[in-house]
């Protein structure tokens, strides 16, 4: 999901269902041969259906004929999907006149995705911010920080009224904290998200999480 904020609402640029797949990521590290896969990006829209069809047909045949290994296939799949995500992210940055990117969610822990995003941000004179799996699993950092901002502006929900909606849309949330300056919060821990430099080292963080 690539989002920007306009008129106090988060606007979707694209939403892609691509869940965390740790076994695929680990196997991709062992891949050496890149296999051309369908690459479909139209504006801010991406399509993974062509890749799925290819995997179900041609890729299986290549494996059976020893033309590639499962690791090669995982490597090629990862490179192709991440390239698509980087392209639409850069397009969203150009649309919003933004230079910084914050990666959240389980897939955001992937070091290869961070590297590709970092290179793109560096070429635009921007910065990439990312976290490790302590905060990133299932968008934990994003959810916690959003709750912190809401609480700081007096938005609370009684525990007995609390619930969850799995398909709750990001652009349905009224971001009240965008209307005025966020108050300073005490006892903060700035270890939640770190800036990732072009050489992979960490720097200052724009996020503070209540300790």
Helices and strands as residue ranges (DSSP letters): E 2-6, E 9-14, H 22-28, E 41-42, E 45-46, H 49-54, I 55-59, H 60-64, H 70-96, E 100-102, G 106-109, H 111-123, E 127-130, H 133-136, G 137-139, H 140-152, G 159-161, G 170-172, G 176-178, E 188-189, E 194-196, E 202-203, E 209-210
